[in-house]
Amino acid sequence: MRTPSLCLAAALLAAYPASAASRLTKMDLEREMPADAHSLKIGDPAPDFSLPGIDGRTYSLADFKDAPVLMVVFLSNHCPYSHAAETRLLPLYAEMKARGLAVVAINPNSPSGIEISELGYSKYNDTFAEMKLYARDRGFTFPYLYDGETQRIAKAYGCLCTPHIFLFDRDRRLRYAGRLDDSPYPEASTVTQTDARNAIVALLDGQPVPVPMTKPFGCATKWIEKQAGIARINEQWEHTPVTLGTIDPAGMAALAANPTNQVRLINVWATWCVPCVEEFPSLVTLTRQFQGRNFELITVSIDDQADEARALRFLQRQHAALPDRLGKVAAAEGRSTDNYLFRGSLGDLEKSLDPQWPGPVPYTLIVAPGGKVLYRHLGVLDVAEVRAVLVDVLSPYYNPAVEK
């Protein structure tokens, strides 16, 4: 499957998801901007805004008029680089607030411009409702505003990606634009250049900013105009071949032992099981969402052998395809699919998969590399709960040493 291009504005990072091969420079990101977008230059006045905040208020520049220095920072719920930057942005604001720094965060993204596999690092999409949950989880101490409906402010500021920082002096003239610092990771020990901090300190001290512009890196702004491309990706997925193999107890035990570096979600189901049929679309959504991560969905049907064709037709209607990246994982184990029809008794399946399985379906396991069971669930899944478990296990941060 096609993986989404990542929003890298410096040749610092490789890809997101890691299976994507492209690198996007600042020039690439500028080419992705809509024709009516504008790039601010040093010395330009801050464009005014009137945007809803997650606290129920509507904010404009006037709400920050008393601050000697104003940071307008574009952040998002879904982006791993935004997540990483926030771990340092929050303490930076706490430190500098008393000296006169004001911070306002704006989510520039249209949810309709986000391809599903770009959501593999977060429990949340970039909707306004989910911004409230995300800000609560992260402990935001500054206003968080939504621009995803029209993206007028993102265009006025020239927001290339999240995070993207703009610093304005007391007269609200732009004095710094670019990255927070030079690290895409959450650990402060990985930072070697504190660009935004240096600019803030200089402005508060009445000094020139040492480096007024840097190249931002992060997840490209999800412009509404990307909808056509997303529709093509969805259509491609729906035309990807779906296969069904058979598996015996020994093969099932090997899958449960999980000798790979993938986190495996193993779902036991049947076409005659109404709850199984109801929850299956959510499983396909999960495999699409996490297809760029070290994640693999394995489905195991307990339909009768005579109903193999029926099970395959159901999987095809659900578009339960194998992403290209996982094809390589399967091939390394001598497999060609992640959808199986079990050959053996339910007792055999219990012994080979999970002795704690009580027998009914649907039944779901999340298995770590090496075979440790991280999660068990009998019955229809709470998709939000499973997504949260997966993000916690896989990490909300990008790590090229792990994401291979």
N, C-alpha and C positions, 0 to 999 in steps of 0.2 A: 504493500500500500504506500501511497504517497505520504510523506511526513511533512508537516508544516514548516515553512521557513522560519527561522528564529530571527529575533530581533537583535542582532548584535551590531553595535555601532563601532566597536573597536575590534581589531584583529586579536583580541585578548582571549576570546572564548571560542570554543569549537562549534557546538550546536545544541539546539533544544527542539525536540527531543534529541538525545545523543545520537540517534541513528540518522539524523539529517546531516548532510555533508556540507551544506552551504554556510558561508560566513557573510554577514551583511555589514558593510561599512556604513559610515554616516551618510555617504552619498547614496548608497542603496536605499537606506531608510527614507531619505529625502525624496527619492523617486517614487516610493510607495505612498507618499502623502497626496491627498486630494489636490486638485488643481487650485482650489480656492484657499488652501492653507498658506500661512505666512510664517516666515522664520524671523524671530526677533534678533536684533543686533545689539551689541553692547551700547548702552546709552539710550536705547528705545524706552518709551514710557510703558508701564505695565498696562496691558489691556484690562479694562474693567470687566466684571462678570456679575451675574446674578444667578446663583446656582443653589439648588436645594442641598442641605446638609442632612446627615443621618440623624441629627438631633431634632429635626422638625423645623429648623430655622432656614431662612434664605440668606445667603452671604454675598457681600460685594467687597470691593477694595476698601470702602469706607469703614468697614468693621475692623480694619487693622490700621487705621490712620495714625494711631499713637505710637506704633512700633518704629524704632529707628531703622530696623532691617526686617524685610519681609521675604520669607521663602515661600514660593509657590512650587509645590512638588507634585508631580503626577505619579500616582501609585495605582496598583490594581490588586484585586483579590487573588488572581490566578497565577501571577508571574513569580517564578522562583527567585529571580534577581531582585524583584521588589521585596519579597520576603526577607532576603538576606540584608538588603540595605536598611530595612526597617529596624533590624536588631541594633543598628548603630545610630539611626536617625532619632529614635526615641530618646536614648540617653543624651544625644547631642542637644536636642531641644530642651530637655530637662536642665542641662548645664547652662545653656545660653539664654533661656527665657528671662531670667532675672536681669540680664544685661540689656534686654530689649529686642531679642529675636522673636518674631511671630512666625508661625508656620501654618499654612493651609494646604491640605492635600486634596487633589482632584483626581477622580477616576475618569479617564478620557474614553474608556472603551465602550463600544456598542456590543452587547452580548450576541447580537446577530452577526457580528463580524468575527466571532471566535469559533474556530474549528474544534470539534470535540476533543481531538487528541492534544490540543493545547491546554487542556484542563487537568493534566496528569500530575500536577504538583499542588493541588489545592482541593479542599472540600467544597469550595464555592466557585460559582460562576461570577461574572462581574455585574450582576443586576443590582439595582438600588437596594432591594430588600436584603440581598446577601451581603452588601457592604456593611450593613448594621451588625450582622453576625461576625463578619471578618474583623471589623474594628474592635468589637468586644473581645474576641479571642486574642487579638494582638495587643490590646491595651492602648489604643490610640488616645493621645492626650491633646490632640489638635482637631479642628474641624475636618471632616471628610465629606467632600462634595461630589455630586454626580453630574457628569457632562455627557454621558453616553447616549442621551436621547437625541441631541442635535450635534454634538461634538464641535459646537461653535467656538468654545474657548480653547479646546485643544488645537484647533486650526489657527486661532489668533496668536497663540503662544508658539506654535510650531512644535508641538509635542511629538517627538520621534518615537519614544518608547517609554516604558515604565521600568525603573524610575527615571525621571528626567527633572532636573532641578533648575529653578530660575531664582536668583537672588536680586532684590531691589533695594536701593538705598532709601533714605528718608523722603526724597523727592519722587520716589517710585520710578527711578530710572534703572534699567538693567545693568548690573555690575558683574554678574557671574551667571554662566549657564553651562550645564553639562552633568557630570556624574557626581555622586556623593563622595566617592573615593575610588581607589583602583582595584577593589576586590569584589568578585561576584559571590563570595562565600559569606556565611554568617559569622564566622570567627573573626574577632577583632585582630587577632594575631596575624591574619593574612593581609592586613592593610599596610601599605608602605607609603602611600601618598594621600593625605587628607585634604583633598582639593576644596570641598565645600566648607569644611571647618576653617581652613586658612582664609578663605574669602570672607566668611562671617566675622572672624576676629579682626581682619583688616578693616572692614566696614565699621564695626563697632568702635575701633580705635581711631577712626578718621583717616585711615591710610589707604593708598591704592591697593586694589586686589592684585596679588602677585601673578596669578594665572587666570585671566578673565573667562576663558572658554576652554572646556575639555570635551572629549567625545563621550557622549552617554552610551551606555550599553544596557541592554535589558530586553524586554519583550515588546516587539513592535506594536505601536498603537493599532488597535483593532477597529479599523475604519468601517463604517457601514457599507462602503463601496465594495468590501470583500465578499459580500453575500453570494455573488455569482460564482466566485472561485470555490466557496464552500459547497455550493450546490453541486459543482462538478465532482468534488471529492466524495460527497455522499453518493452520488450516482455511481462512481467507480466502485465504491465499497459494495453497493447493492448488486453489482455485476461480477464480483469476485467469486470464484467457484467455492462451493461448500462441500466438504467430504465427510464421510462417516466410516470409521474403521471398527474392527472388533478387538476386544481385549480380554485376556483371561486373568485368573487370579495372580499369576506371577507377574504379568505385565502391569496389573494394577498396583501391586506391592512396589514395583520399581518406580512407578510414577509418584506414589505416596512418599517414597524415600527421598525423592527430589534431589538428585545429584547435581542439579544445575545451579546457576546463580539467580534464578528467577523465583519470585514469590508466586506460589501457585494457588489459585482459587479452584477447587475441585467441587463440582456440583453434580449430585446424583438426582436424576429426574426420570420421567416417563411421559409419553404422550397421553396416557389415560389419566394422568394426575392433573387435576384442574389447577391447584396452586402452582405446580411446576410450570404449566403453560402460562399462567398469569405473570410469574416472575421472570420468565426467560428473556423478554426484551431488555430488562434492566441488566442482565448479565452481558448481553451483547454491548450495551452502552458502556459498561465497565471495561470490557476488553478494548473498545475503541478509545475510551478516555485514557487508559494507561498503556496503550500500545507502544509508546516511546519509552516506557520505563521497564524495569526488570520485573515484569508481571506477565503471567500466563493464565488464561482461563482454560480449564479442561472440563468438558462435560461428559458424563457417564450415564447413558440411558440403560434402564433396567427393563425396557420393553422386551417382549418375547422375540425370539429370533425370527419368527415368521413375520414380525412387524418391522423388520429392518428398513424396508422401503418407505414405510409410513414415517418412521423416525427421521430418515434422511430428508423427506419432503418437508417435515416440520422445521428442521434445521435450516433448510434452504429458504423457507418463507421468512425465517427470523434473521437471515443473512449472518449466520454464525460462522463467519469466515476466519481463516487463519492469516493474521497480518504477516507481511513479508519477513519482518525481523524474526518472528517466532518460527517461521518455516526453517530457519537455520538452526534454531534451538532444537526443534523436533528432529531434524535430519541428523544432528550430532548424536541423538539417542536411537537412531535407526527408525524413527517414526515419520509419518507423512501427514498427520492430522492431530487435532486436539479434541475431536469429537469421537466418542466411542460408544459401542454397544457391548455391554458386558456379557460374557459367556461363562456361566456358572451359576451357582445358587446364591441366594442372598446371604447365606452363612459364609460362603466363600468370599463374597464382597466385603462383608463385615470384617473378617479376619485379615484380608489383604489391604483394605483401605483404612479402617479405623475401628478397633474393637469397642469403642464407646458409642458407635452408631446404634441407635435403638431400633432401626429398621424402616420406619416410614420415610417418605419422600415428600417434598424436596429436602435434601440434606446437603449442607455446604461446609467445606473446610477451607481455611487459609493455611497453607503450609509453607514454612520458611525453607530456604536452601538448607539441605541436610536432613529435612524431614520433620522438624519440630512443628507441631500443630499450634498455630497462634490464635485460631478462632474456630469455633464450632457453632452451627446453627441448624436447628430442625424447624422446618416450615418456611414460609415466604420471608425473604430477606427484607430488612430495613436497609434500603440502598444507601441512604445517607450515613448510616452507621458503618456499613461495609466500606464506603468510600473514605470515611474518617480513619478507619483501621488501616487501610492501604496507604493513605498519605502518611500516617504516623510511622508505619513500617518502612516505607520506601523513602521517606523524608520529603519535606516541602522545599528543600533546597537542591540546587543543581550541583552535582559532584561528578566530574568526568572520570574520576578514578573508579567510580561505582557504576555509572550509567554507560555500559558498553553494549 
